[in-house]
Amino acid sequence: MSVQKSRKVFYGIAIILTLLLLLLLFFFIGKYISKENAPKTPPDWGVIPAEETTYFNEYSIVDVAIERVVSDESFNSLTKEEQVKLVADTLAKLESEEKIIKGSIAYDEAHLAFTFRYTNNAIGGVSLKEFNDETDSVDGA
């Protein structure tokens, strides 16, 4: 066999092997990312029973609404009275939307804290005092 013919055979085999490797690579990548391997049903978390998911969602709605108000950049620049009014207005709005139980909102002026009841009668709260990481408590408590 001549040198030129053996080079052609070598290059031919190299090209065929490269194509086979690319095909295998695409096959495994396709198999890996395909939706066939995805679970057909959502996992059973075992934490929140099905009948409790409604309450969990209601907690989230209330908590997110309050979190958006108190974590806004401008909130800390307000006076305590303005902060109290803003949180009170937010809770009143949630109460009117029946996200918390009507008549359950209470404000403790001494502790700058609101309490309320979620629709499943669980107690929720909002404290306007600063939390102290060193003592794991609110300042002044």
N, C-alpha and C positions, 0 to 999 in steps of 0.2 A: 504494500500500500504506500502510495506516495505521501509526502509530507503535506501537500496541499489538500489531498483527499482526506487525510486523517484530521486536519484542522476543520474541514467542513463537517465531518462526523462529530467531532468534539463540540463545535458550536451548535450543531443541530440538537445534540443530546442536552447541552446546557440550556438551550432555548426551551426545549420540551420540559425539562425538569423545572425551570423557572415558571413556566405557565402552570404546571401541575401544582407547584407550591402556592402560587397566587390563587388558583382555584380553591385549594384547601383552606387558605387563609380567609378568603371571602366566604366560604361555606361556614367556617367556625365563627367568624364575626357575625354573620347573618343569624346563625343559630343562637349566639349569645345575646344579641340585642332584639331578637324577635319577640313578639308579644305572645308566642306560643308558650314560652317559659314563665310568663307572668301568671300570678294566681288568678283563678277564675272568680273567686269571691274575696271580699275584703277579709283580712285576718280577724280572728276572734281575739280581741284584746284581753278579754277576761277581766277588765277593770271596771267598766261601766256597763251595767246591765241594760238591755235594749230599752226597758221602760224608763230608765234614768237619763237617756240621751237627750230627751226634751229639756230636762232640768239643766243638764250640762250646757246645752246650747243657750238657754236663758241666762245662766251664769255668765257665759262668755259675752253675750250681748250687753249686759249690764256692766260687767267689768271693763270691757273695751271702751264703752261710752265714758265711764268715769276716768279710765286711764288716759284717754285722749285729752280730757279737760285738764287733769292735774299734771300731766307731763308736757303740756304745751310750754314753749319757751317763755311766753309772756305771763304764765301763771305765777311764777315766783316774784315777778316784779309788781304784782298787785298787793294791795294792803290785805291784812287778814280779813277785814270785813268784806272786801270785794271777792276774796277767795271763797268765803263762806257763802256769799250770795250766788256765786257761779256754780258751786257744787250743789247748793240747795235747788237752784233752777234746773240743773241737770237731773237731779233725782226726781224733781216734780215732773219733768218731761217724761222720764222713764215710768213714773207712776201713772201719768195720763195715758201712756201707751200700753199700760197693763203689763209691764216688764217686772215691776215690783208691786207688792201688795199695797193697795190703797190704805192710807192712814197709818202706815207702818214707819214712816220717816220720823226720826227723832234726832234732835241736835243737843249735844252736851257742851255748853259754852265753856265750862271749866276745863274740859279736855280737848276742846276744838275738834270734836269728833261727831260724825253722823252715824246712826245705825238705821237699818231698814231690813225688810224681809223680802227675800226672793219669792217667786210665785209658789215654790214648794214649801214655804214657811221657814226656810233656813235663814239664819241671820247674816247680814252683810254689814260692812262698815267702811267708813272713809275717815282717816285721821289727817288733820291738817298740820299736826306737829311734825317737826323734822325727826327722822329716825336716826338714832346714834348707833353706828356699827360697833363701836367699842363696848357699849353696855348692852347691846341687843334690846334696846328699849327706845321709846320716844323721849326726846329731851324734856326735862321738867316733870317726868312721871315718877 
